[in-house]
Amino acid sequence: MRRAIAWLLLLAGLGCGVAGALLLTVLAPPRTLAVAVEPGPGSAAVVTAPGLLDLTGPSATVRADAGGAPVFVGVATAQDARAWVDGAGRTEVTGVAGSLAEPTARTGTTGSGPAADPRAADVWLASADGAGGAQLTWDTASDAALATAGGVVAVVTTDGTAAAPRVRLSWPLDGAAARHPAAVPLAVGGAVLAVLGLLGLLLHRGRGRGARPARGTS
């Protein structure tokens, strides 16, 4: 009976360990959280809500594509961004919904009309522009120091007058967010069960040897 229990512990431990290893490797969640944003009708810009760039990870990457049109991506304090937008038509990205496997962006539209040319403004903490597309990665380590100005937001536009480009927001995942919640418990629990099962088998084997009668001499 004890031997059967030991085998059950060993097999259960190996099964849990393999499952945990798979969840940590092959079946692990994506290493990046990414959402696509389609600008709403009449939007001259796409603007993220304060704090969204700090959603997870040490940085956020903003990628914009607009065919062959000029594209501008900038990061500014919320206070300065509001002054630049000045009521222009825009799509605001307020959050991320869904699962890690299929995240979606929460958006809303507000305002109307064009915005100013972003390249003529001096409000940007960092910016990138290009023909057809542009990408900017923002290190969020300094965002807490800018809280008094409403936090930090990303602004994506073309020249302020044409329709806003398509946007992709992404964040690297690290720590607990980059692991399946059951992965580590399965791996650790499996290792413990396997060790207990193996010890049980070794003890049973040792007792079996000790119980053998000594061979008589003829």
ZALUMLUM-984152 format. One record per residue: residue in one letter; x negated, y negated, z of N, C-alpha, C in turn. Coordinates in nm, 3 decimals. Last residue first. Example, Ala and Ser with C-alpha at 12.3 -4.5 7.8 and 13.67 -1.06 7.14 Angstrom:
<kedrens>
KEDREN	S	-1.285	0.225	0.708	-1.367	0.106	0.714	-1.290	-0.003	0.787
KEDREN	A	-1.319	0.569	0.780	-1.230	0.450	0.780	-1.320	0.330	0.780
</kedrens>
This chain:
<kedrens>
KEDREN	S	-2.508	2.452	0.456	-2.486	2.595	0.444	-2.610	2.670	0.488
KEDREN	T	-2.368	2.165	0.605	-2.486	2.235	0.551	-2.460	2.384	0.551
KEDREN	G	-2.096	1.952	0.504	-2.162	2.047	0.593	-2.282	2.110	0.527
KEDREN	R	-2.055	1.607	0.450	-2.072	1.740	0.391	-2.148	1.831	0.487
KEDREN	A	-1.832	1.410	0.640	-1.970	1.444	0.603	-1.976	1.584	0.550
KEDREN	P	-1.534	1.273	0.501	-1.604	1.362	0.597	-1.744	1.394	0.548
KEDREN	R	-1.464	0.927	0.446	-1.502	1.057	0.388	-1.575	1.144	0.491
KEDREN	A	-1.421	0.678	0.550	-1.332	0.785	0.598	-1.369	0.922	0.542
KEDREN	G	-1.592	0.504	0.423	-1.618	0.536	0.564	-1.536	0.653	0.613
KEDREN	R	-1.473	0.481	0.177	-1.603	0.548	0.186	-1.631	0.592	0.330
KEDREN	G	-1.240	0.345	0.245	-1.231	0.476	0.182	-1.362	0.552	0.193
KEDREN	R	-1.342	0.107	0.342	-1.276	0.197	0.436	-1.266	0.338	0.379
KEDREN	G	-1.438	0.000	0.100	-1.530	0.029	0.210	-1.470	0.125	0.310
KEDREN	R	-1.203	-0.030	-0.042	-1.304	0.062	-0.093	-1.402	0.101	0.017
KEDREN	H	-1.078	-0.222	0.114	-1.015	-0.092	0.098	-1.116	0.013	0.049
KEDREN	L	-1.257	-0.434	0.079	-1.237	-0.377	0.212	-1.176	-0.238	0.204
KEDREN	L	-1.226	-0.477	-0.196	-1.357	-0.439	-0.144	-1.345	-0.376	-0.006
KEDREN	L	-0.954	-0.553	-0.209	-1.001	-0.433	-0.280	-1.135	-0.385	-0.226
KEDREN	G	-0.960	-0.789	-0.056	-0.878	-0.675	-0.016	-0.923	-0.547	-0.082
KEDREN	L	-1.126	-0.947	-0.210	-1.171	-0.906	-0.077	-1.092	-0.786	-0.027
KEDREN	L	-0.958	-0.979	-0.432	-1.087	-0.911	-0.448	-1.141	-0.864	-0.314
KEDREN	G	-0.744	-1.118	-0.316	-0.724	-0.987	-0.376	-0.852	-0.909	-0.390
KEDREN	L	-0.876	-1.353	-0.237	-0.812	-1.267	-0.137	-0.790	-1.126	-0.191
KEDREN	V	-0.957	-1.447	-0.491	-1.058	-1.414	-0.390	-0.999	-1.322	-0.282
KEDREN	A	-0.705	-1.490	-0.609	-0.799	-1.395	-0.669	-0.906	-1.352	-0.568
KEDREN	L	-0.599	-1.690	-0.442	-0.534	-1.559	-0.451	-0.629	-1.454	-0.507
KEDREN	V	-0.785	-1.899	-0.496	-0.768	-1.846	-0.360	-0.707	-1.707	-0.363
KEDREN	A	-0.745	-1.940	-0.771	-0.877	-1.899	-0.722	-0.867	-1.838	-0.582
KEDREN	G	-0.478	-2.020	-0.773	-0.518	-1.898	-0.841	-0.652	-1.848	-0.792
KEDREN	G	-0.495	-2.264	-0.636	-0.420	-2.153	-0.579	-0.457	-2.020	-0.642
KEDREN	V	-0.650	-2.408	-0.824	-0.700	-2.384	-0.689	-0.629	-2.265	-0.624
KEDREN	A	-0.483	-2.398	-1.054	-0.622	-2.354	-1.062	-0.676	-2.320	-0.923
KEDREN	L	-0.240	-2.502	-0.954	-0.246	-2.367	-1.011	-0.389	-2.314	-1.013
KEDREN	P	-0.319	-2.763	-0.869	-0.266	-2.664	-0.774	-0.271	-2.522	-0.827
KEDREN	V	-0.407	-2.867	-1.128	-0.501	-2.845	-1.019	-0.447	-2.748	-0.914
KEDREN	A	-0.155	-2.861	-1.279	-0.281	-2.801	-1.325	-0.376	-2.769	-1.209
KEDREN	A	0.079	-2.988	-1.225	0.064	-2.852	-1.172	-0.072	-2.792	-1.202
KEDREN	P	0.063	-3.237	-1.352	0.072	-3.232	-1.205	0.051	-3.092	-1.147
KEDREN	H	-0.190	-3.270	-1.596	-0.058	-3.215	-1.567	-0.049	-3.199	-1.415
KEDREN	R	-0.377	-3.575	-1.610	-0.366	-3.434	-1.577	-0.220	-3.393	-1.560
KEDREN	A	-0.396	-3.844	-1.632	-0.449	-3.766	-1.745	-0.441	-3.616	-1.719
KEDREN	A	-0.308	-3.951	-1.398	-0.225	-3.971	-1.516	-0.270	-3.886	-1.634
KEDREN	A	-0.511	-3.909	-1.216	-0.394	-3.822	-1.210	-0.308	-3.833	-1.335
KEDREN	G	-0.776	-4.025	-1.431	-0.726	-3.985	-1.301	-0.606	-3.893	-1.311
KEDREN	D	-0.663	-4.199	-1.728	-0.765	-4.135	-1.645	-0.702	-4.098	-1.512
KEDREN	L	-0.595	-4.298	-2.058	-0.543	-4.238	-1.936	-0.657	-4.174	-1.859
KEDREN	P	-0.610	-4.606	-2.234	-0.673	-4.477	-2.200	-0.617	-4.427	-2.068
KEDREN	W	-0.339	-4.740	-2.418	-0.414	-4.743	-2.294	-0.482	-4.609	-2.273
KEDREN	S	-0.205	-4.940	-2.684	-0.255	-4.814	-2.630	-0.341	-4.838	-2.507
KEDREN	L	0.026	-5.057	-2.921	-0.038	-5.079	-2.792	-0.084	-4.945	-2.737
KEDREN	R	0.064	-5.177	-3.239	0.043	-5.054	-3.162	-0.033	-5.091	-3.036
KEDREN	V	0.288	-5.356	-3.448	0.190	-5.355	-3.340	0.184	-5.216	-3.277
KEDREN	R	0.347	-5.533	-3.754	0.370	-5.416	-3.669	0.255	-5.406	-3.568
KEDREN	P	0.362	-5.899	-3.751	0.317	-5.767	-3.799	0.362	-5.654	-3.706
KEDREN	A	0.627	-6.139	-3.802	0.524	-6.078	-3.718	0.486	-5.940	-3.770
KEDREN	A	0.665	-6.338	-4.096	0.715	-6.236	-4.005	0.601	-6.171	-3.928
KEDREN	A	0.505	-6.666	-4.090	0.551	-6.542	-4.154	0.600	-6.443	-4.049
KEDREN	T	0.413	-6.849	-3.895	0.535	-6.878	-3.972	0.591	-6.753	-4.039
KEDREN	G	0.185	-6.769	-3.770	0.285	-6.839	-3.689	0.414	-6.866	-3.763
KEDREN	D	0.038	-6.615	-3.928	-0.003	-6.755	-3.923	0.094	-6.837	-3.840
KEDREN	T	0.094	-6.362	-3.743	0.019	-6.381	-3.868	-0.036	-6.524	-3.868
KEDREN	T	0.048	-6.216	-3.413	0.121	-6.293	-3.513	0.042	-6.293	-3.644
KEDREN	V	0.060	-6.136	-3.075	0.026	-6.088	-3.209	0.112	-6.163	-3.310
KEDREN	V	-0.066	-6.165	-2.754	0.016	-6.230	-2.857	-0.032	-6.183	-2.993
KEDREN	A	-0.056	-6.040	-2.425	-0.113	-6.032	-2.560	-0.014	-6.094	-2.657
KEDREN	V	-0.110	-6.192	-2.102	-0.025	-6.134	-2.206	-0.102	-6.127	-2.337
KEDREN	V	-0.160	-6.202	-1.751	-0.217	-6.203	-1.886	-0.121	-6.136	-1.982
KEDREN	G	-0.034	-6.423	-1.490	-0.086	-6.298	-1.544	-0.133	-6.315	-1.686
KEDREN	G	0.035	-6.672	-1.400	0.142	-6.585	-1.449	0.095	-6.453	-1.502
KEDREN	A	-0.176	-6.797	-1.291	-0.129	-6.851	-1.420	-0.023	-6.760	-1.482
KEDREN	T	-0.234	-6.646	-1.074	-0.174	-6.776	-1.048	-0.124	-6.843	-1.176
KEDREN	A	-0.366	-6.426	-1.182	-0.227	-6.411	-1.138	-0.159	-6.546	-1.116
KEDREN	L	-0.624	-6.398	-1.257	-0.544	-6.489	-1.338	-0.396	-6.484	-1.298
KEDREN	A	-0.741	-6.203	-1.109	-0.786	-6.340	-1.083	-0.703	-6.443	-1.158
KEDREN	A	-0.636	-5.975	-1.223	-0.587	-6.015	-1.091	-0.626	-6.160	-1.060
KEDREN	D	-0.783	-5.940	-1.462	-0.646	-5.988	-1.467	-0.595	-6.038	-1.333
KEDREN	S	-1.034	-5.833	-1.491	-1.026	-5.972	-1.445	-0.883	-6.024	-1.434
KEDREN	A	-0.999	-5.578	-1.593	-1.058	-5.593	-1.460	-1.040	-5.734	-1.405
KEDREN	T	-0.908	-5.509	-1.843	-0.811	-5.566	-1.750	-0.868	-5.594	-1.611
KEDREN	D	-1.037	-5.578	-2.149	-1.074	-5.521	-2.020	-0.989	-5.588	-1.913
KEDREN	W	-0.882	-5.525	-2.455	-0.893	-5.617	-2.343	-0.927	-5.540	-2.216
KEDREN	T	-0.948	-5.502	-2.790	-0.944	-5.426	-2.666	-0.975	-5.521	-2.551
KEDREN	L	-0.788	-5.561	-3.093	-0.853	-5.624	-2.978	-0.837	-5.532	-2.857
KEDREN	Q	-0.769	-5.576	-3.446	-0.763	-5.497	-3.324	-0.842	-5.566	-3.214
KEDREN	A	-0.588	-5.630	-3.749	-0.684	-5.674	-3.649	-0.664	-5.591	-3.523
KEDREN	G	-0.506	-5.656	-4.102	-0.504	-5.591	-3.971	-0.609	-5.648	-3.878
KEDREN	G	-0.491	-5.827	-4.323	-0.419	-5.700	-4.323	-0.411	-5.632	-4.188
KEDREN	A	-0.778	-5.981	-4.236	-0.683	-5.970	-4.346	-0.620	-5.832	-4.344
KEDREN	G	-0.798	-6.083	-3.888	-0.847	-6.020	-4.010	-0.740	-6.017	-4.115
KEDREN	D	-0.904	-6.152	-3.550	-0.817	-6.172	-3.665	-0.881	-6.108	-3.788
KEDREN	A	-0.892	-6.177	-3.198	-0.946	-6.111	-3.316	-0.852	-6.137	-3.431
KEDREN	S	-0.980	-6.307	-2.871	-0.897	-6.300	-2.991	-0.971	-6.226	-3.101
KEDREN	A	-0.946	-6.416	-2.534	-1.014	-6.332	-2.632	-0.923	-6.324	-2.753
KEDREN	L	-0.813	-6.625	-2.428	-0.923	-6.570	-2.349	-1.008	-6.477	-2.435
KEDREN	W	-0.687	-6.906	-2.598	-0.713	-6.762	-2.599	-0.834	-6.724	-2.514
KEDREN	V	-0.622	-7.169	-2.636	-0.573	-7.106	-2.514	-0.620	-6.961	-2.499
KEDREN	D	-0.649	-7.345	-2.844	-0.768	-7.316	-2.765	-0.732	-7.246	-2.634
KEDREN	A	-0.520	-7.307	-3.180	-0.502	-7.322	-3.036	-0.630	-7.285	-2.961
KEDREN	A	-0.550	-7.245	-3.442	-0.576	-7.384	-3.406	-0.563	-7.409	-3.256
KEDREN	R	-0.471	-6.990	-3.471	-0.613	-7.016	-3.486	-0.649	-7.160	-3.450
KEDREN	P	-0.194	-6.987	-3.460	-0.270	-6.946	-3.341	-0.418	-6.980	-3.350
KEDREN	D	0.016	-7.242	-3.557	-0.093	-7.158	-3.608	-0.181	-7.117	-3.489
KEDREN	A	0.330	-7.217	-3.376	0.212	-7.290	-3.425	0.109	-7.191	-3.479
KEDREN	A	0.619	-7.042	-3.508	0.529	-7.084	-3.401	0.414	-7.162	-3.462
KEDREN	P	0.958	-7.081	-3.642	0.815	-7.048	-3.646	0.742	-7.090	-3.520
KEDREN	G	1.280	-6.954	-3.516	1.190	-7.045	-3.588	1.045	-7.005	-3.576
KEDREN	S	1.382	-6.868	-3.180	1.405	-6.878	-3.325	1.304	-6.974	-3.386
KEDREN	G	1.439	-6.652	-2.892	1.389	-6.768	-2.964	1.424	-6.765	-3.111
KEDREN	T	1.397	-6.291	-2.872	1.444	-6.420	-2.820	1.384	-6.532	-2.904
KEDREN	T	1.436	-5.940	-2.829	1.403	-6.056	-2.912	1.463	-6.181	-2.851
KEDREN	G	1.271	-5.668	-2.666	1.385	-5.756	-2.682	1.343	-5.874	-2.767
KEDREN	T	1.170	-5.329	-2.580	1.154	-5.460	-2.644	1.284	-5.539	-2.642
KEDREN	R	0.982	-5.067	-2.470	1.102	-5.145	-2.441	1.082	-5.285	-2.497
KEDREN	A	0.842	-4.807	-2.662	0.829	-4.942	-2.610	0.966	-5.002	-2.583
KEDREN	T	0.797	-4.465	-2.560	0.858	-4.567	-2.646	0.845	-4.703	-2.580
KEDREN	P	0.621	-4.150	-2.564	0.653	-4.281	-2.505	0.716	-4.375	-2.607
KEDREN	E	0.603	-3.849	-2.556	0.682	-3.929	-2.650	0.719	-4.063	-2.586
KEDREN	A	0.427	-3.758	-2.358	0.423	-3.697	-2.491	0.495	-3.781	-2.595
KEDREN	L	0.494	-3.903	-2.137	0.360	-3.921	-2.191	0.351	-3.864	-2.332
KEDREN	S	0.838	-4.017	-2.196	0.735	-3.932	-2.136	0.599	-3.963	-2.195
KEDREN	G	1.018	-4.332	-2.158	0.995	-4.198	-2.211	0.885	-4.124	-2.137
KEDREN	A	0.888	-4.672	-2.190	0.981	-4.571	-2.141	0.946	-4.436	-2.200
KEDREN	V	0.729	-4.969	-2.103	0.716	-4.841	-2.175	0.808	-4.741	-2.109
KEDREN	G	0.808	-5.322	-2.149	0.767	-5.203	-2.076	0.755	-5.083	-2.166
KEDREN	T	0.854	-5.546	-2.306	0.873	-5.558	-2.161	0.828	-5.436	-2.083
KEDREN	V	0.765	-5.737	-2.562	0.748	-5.598	-2.517	0.749	-5.602	-2.365
KEDREN	E	0.957	-5.950	-2.758	0.887	-5.934	-2.632	0.885	-5.786	-2.592
KEDREN	T	0.937	-6.113	-3.056	0.974	-5.985	-2.996	0.891	-5.969	-2.871
KEDREN	R	1.051	-6.445	-3.139	0.949	-6.348	-3.099	1.014	-6.220	-3.046
KEDREN	G	1.073	-6.775	-3.253	1.129	-6.640	-3.259	1.022	-6.536	-3.230
KEDREN	A	0.961	-7.026	-3.015	0.961	-6.962	-3.147	1.025	-6.823	-3.140
KEDREN	G	0.934	-7.154	-2.768	1.068	-7.124	-2.818	1.074	-7.058	-2.954
KEDREN	D	0.649	-7.175	-2.737	0.736	-7.293	-2.741	0.871	-7.264	-2.808
KEDREN	V	0.398	-7.044	-2.766	0.519	-6.992	-2.830	0.624	-7.102	-2.844
KEDREN	W	0.224	-7.204	-2.606	0.199	-7.186	-2.750	0.326	-7.140	-2.822
KEDREN	A	0.339	-7.188	-2.353	0.321	-7.320	-2.415	0.298	-7.307	-2.564
KEDREN	R	0.323	-6.916	-2.311	0.456	-6.980	-2.318	0.446	-7.116	-2.385
KEDREN	A	0.044	-6.888	-2.298	0.118	-6.824	-2.406	0.257	-6.886	-2.421
KEDREN	D	-0.019	-7.020	-2.061	-0.065	-7.077	-2.188	0.011	-7.018	-2.306
KEDREN	Q	0.111	-6.843	-1.880	0.140	-6.987	-1.880	0.100	-7.050	-2.013
KEDREN	A	-0.010	-6.601	-1.923	0.132	-6.615	-1.955	0.171	-6.763	-1.964
KEDREN	T	-0.331	-6.637	-2.081	-0.247	-6.633	-1.961	-0.102	-6.653	-2.003
KEDREN	A	-0.397	-6.430	-2.370	-0.394	-6.557	-2.300	-0.319	-6.539	-2.169
KEDREN	V	-0.530	-6.278	-2.653	-0.492	-6.259	-2.513	-0.503	-6.393	-2.444
KEDREN	G	-0.436	-6.212	-2.995	-0.498	-6.291	-2.891	-0.448	-6.252	-2.753
KEDREN	V	-0.462	-6.145	-3.331	-0.434	-6.084	-3.201	-0.507	-6.165	-3.095
KEDREN	F	-0.343	-6.202	-3.654	-0.412	-6.259	-3.538	-0.366	-6.186	-3.413
KEDREN	V	-0.377	-6.146	-4.001	-0.326	-6.101	-3.872	-0.410	-6.161	-3.761
KEDREN	P	-0.273	-6.216	-4.335	-0.364	-6.240	-4.225	-0.299	-6.202	-4.092
KEDREN	A	-0.145	-5.942	-4.538	-0.133	-6.074	-4.476	-0.236	-6.093	-4.366
KEDREN	G	-0.133	-5.693	-4.650	-0.245	-5.778	-4.690	-0.242	-5.915	-4.626
KEDREN	G	0.000	-5.524	-4.380	-0.028	-5.516	-4.524	-0.150	-5.600	-4.559
KEDREN	A	-0.034	-5.568	-4.104	0.063	-5.646	-4.180	0.034	-5.642	-4.328
KEDREN	D	-0.094	-5.449	-3.779	-0.106	-5.424	-3.923	0.004	-5.500	-3.996
KEDREN	A	-0.277	-5.448	-3.473	-0.171	-5.505	-3.556	-0.200	-5.478	-3.703
KEDREN	R	-0.341	-5.326	-3.153	-0.370	-5.312	-3.295	-0.252	-5.363	-3.375
KEDREN	V	-0.484	-5.353	-2.846	-0.373	-5.404	-2.927	-0.417	-5.399	-3.073
KEDREN	T	-0.562	-5.171	-2.560	-0.598	-5.202	-2.698	-0.473	-5.242	-2.775
KEDREN	A	-0.673	-5.216	-2.229	-0.560	-5.202	-2.321	-0.607	-5.244	-2.459
KEDREN	S	-0.837	-5.057	-1.946	-0.829	-5.149	-2.060	-0.703	-5.123	-2.140
KEDREN	P	-0.839	-4.870	-1.746	-0.919	-4.991	-1.726	-0.909	-5.092	-1.839
KEDREN	G	-0.506	-4.732	-1.675	-0.641	-4.732	-1.729	-0.712	-4.865	-1.711
KEDREN	T	-0.190	-4.895	-1.727	-0.271	-4.785	-1.680	-0.410	-4.795	-1.740
KEDREN	L	-0.088	-5.165	-1.746	-0.001	-5.049	-1.724	-0.077	-4.930	-1.668
KEDREN	D	-0.187	-5.414	-1.795	-0.242	-5.341	-1.680	-0.167	-5.212	-1.652
KEDREN	L	-0.033	-5.518	-1.991	-0.167	-5.474	-2.030	-0.234	-5.396	-1.918
KEDREN	L	0.189	-5.600	-1.842	0.199	-5.480	-1.925	0.061	-5.430	-1.968
KEDREN	G	0.157	-5.840	-1.706	0.132	-5.716	-1.635	0.134	-5.592	-1.722
KEDREN	P	0.401	-6.016	-1.892	0.290	-6.022	-1.796	0.278	-5.890	-1.720
KEDREN	A	0.487	-5.857	-2.206	0.525	-5.914	-2.077	0.403	-5.920	-1.985
KEDREN	T	0.357	-5.951	-2.528	0.376	-5.854	-2.419	0.416	-5.927	-2.291
KEDREN	V	0.496	-6.054	-2.833	0.433	-6.096	-2.708	0.460	-5.990	-2.601
KEDREN	V	0.478	-6.117	-3.171	0.506	-6.012	-3.072	0.428	-6.049	-2.946
KEDREN	A	0.625	-6.365	-3.386	0.519	-6.315	-3.300	0.571	-6.198	-3.217
KEDREN	A	0.842	-6.430	-3.528	0.715	-6.478	-3.582	0.597	-6.426	-3.502
KEDREN	S	1.135	-6.260	-3.596	1.023	-6.274	-3.503	0.897	-6.320	-3.576
KEDREN	G	1.355	-6.203	-3.754	1.328	-6.343	-3.720	1.212	-6.364	-3.625
KEDREN	P	1.417	-5.883	-3.611	1.445	-5.982	-3.716	1.418	-6.125	-3.667
KEDREN	G	1.136	-5.748	-3.418	1.276	-5.767	-3.449	1.296	-5.872	-3.557
KEDREN	P	0.856	-5.538	-3.491	0.912	-5.670	-3.460	1.058	-5.680	-3.500
KEDREN	E	0.794	-5.234	-3.346	0.844	-5.295	-3.469	0.906	-5.430	-3.435
KEDREN	V	0.535	-5.080	-3.188	0.632	-5.189	-3.173	0.667	-5.243	-3.311
KEDREN	A	0.436	-4.773	-3.042	0.447	-4.859	-3.161	0.557	-4.961	-3.139
KEDREN	V	0.212	-4.673	-2.783	0.348	-4.700	-2.830	0.341	-4.793	-2.951
KEDREN	A	0.014	-4.440	-2.603	0.026	-4.534	-2.714	0.172	-4.550	-2.754
KEDREN	L	-0.225	-4.321	-2.389	-0.083	-4.358	-2.395	-0.067	-4.465	-2.501
KEDREN	T	-0.460	-4.062	-2.425	-0.424	-4.202	-2.453	-0.273	-4.217	-2.453
KEDREN	R	-0.487	-3.800	-2.389	-0.585	-3.884	-2.319	-0.556	-4.033	-2.338
KEDREN	P	-0.191	-3.606	-2.330	-0.275	-3.690	-2.417	-0.370	-3.775	-2.334
KEDREN	P	-0.225	-3.326	-2.095	-0.154	-3.440	-2.154	-0.247	-3.521	-2.245
KEDREN	A	-0.348	-2.994	-2.182	-0.355	-3.118	-2.104	-0.277	-3.231	-2.173
KEDREN	L	-0.371	-2.747	-2.297	-0.235	-2.802	-2.279	-0.234	-2.930	-2.197
KEDREN	V	-0.652	-2.708	-2.296	-0.575	-2.700	-2.421	-0.439	-2.768	-2.410
KEDREN	T	-0.705	-2.814	-2.000	-0.781	-2.821	-2.125	-0.688	-2.825	-2.246
KEDREN	L	-0.541	-2.785	-1.785	-0.650	-2.883	-1.773	-0.725	-2.904	-1.904
KEDREN	L	-0.378	-2.580	-1.860	-0.317	-2.712	-1.840	-0.422	-2.821	-1.826
KEDREN	L	-0.566	-2.373	-1.861	-0.505	-2.415	-1.987	-0.443	-2.555	-1.975
KEDREN	A	-0.621	-2.354	-1.588	-0.728	-2.392	-1.680	-0.672	-2.439	-1.813
KEDREN	G	-0.370	-2.271	-1.491	-0.425	-2.400	-1.450	-0.534	-2.448	-1.544
KEDREN	A	-0.355	-2.019	-1.616	-0.255	-2.121	-1.645	-0.306	-2.260	-1.608
KEDREN	V	-0.575	-1.891	-1.494	-0.574	-1.912	-1.639	-0.475	-2.020	-1.678
KEDREN	G	-0.485	-1.893	-1.226	-0.609	-1.962	-1.264	-0.615	-1.990	-1.413
KEDREN	C	-0.256	-1.736	-1.239	-0.244	-1.878	-1.202	-0.368	-1.956	-1.244
KEDREN	G	-0.379	-1.491	-1.314	-0.278	-1.553	-1.397	-0.263	-1.701	-1.369
KEDREN	L	-0.552	-1.444	-1.097	-0.608	-1.461	-1.231	-0.508	-1.530	-1.324
KEDREN	G	-0.359	-1.420	-0.894	-0.460	-1.527	-0.890	-0.520	-1.552	-1.026
KEDREN	A	-0.222	-1.194	-0.974	-0.150	-1.321	-0.965	-0.248	-1.438	-0.965
KEDREN	L	-0.431	-1.007	-0.954	-0.370	-1.034	-1.084	-0.294	-1.166	-1.084
KEDREN	L	-0.486	-1.021	-0.676	-0.591	-1.047	-0.775	-0.531	-1.083	-0.910
KEDREN	L	-0.238	-0.955	-0.562	-0.300	-1.085	-0.534	-0.404	-1.121	-0.640
KEDREN	L	-0.211	-0.692	-0.664	-0.111	-0.796	-0.697	-0.168	-0.936	-0.674
KEDREN	W	-0.430	-0.567	-0.541	-0.425	-0.578	-0.687	-0.326	-0.686	-0.731
KEDREN	A	-0.345	-0.589	-0.275	-0.469	-0.654	-0.317	-0.473	-0.672	-0.468
KEDREN	I	-0.118	-0.428	-0.281	-0.105	-0.572	-0.251	-0.229	-0.648	-0.297
KEDREN	A	-0.240	-0.182	-0.333	-0.146	-0.238	-0.431	-0.128	-0.387	-0.410
KEDREN	R	-0.387	-0.148	-0.098	-0.458	-0.159	-0.226	-0.368	-0.220	-0.333
KEDREN	R	-0.189	-0.123	0.087	-0.277	-0.240	0.094	-0.354	-0.260	-0.037
KEDREN	M	-0.083	0.121	0.000	0.000	0.000	0.000	-0.086	-0.126	0.000
</kedrens>
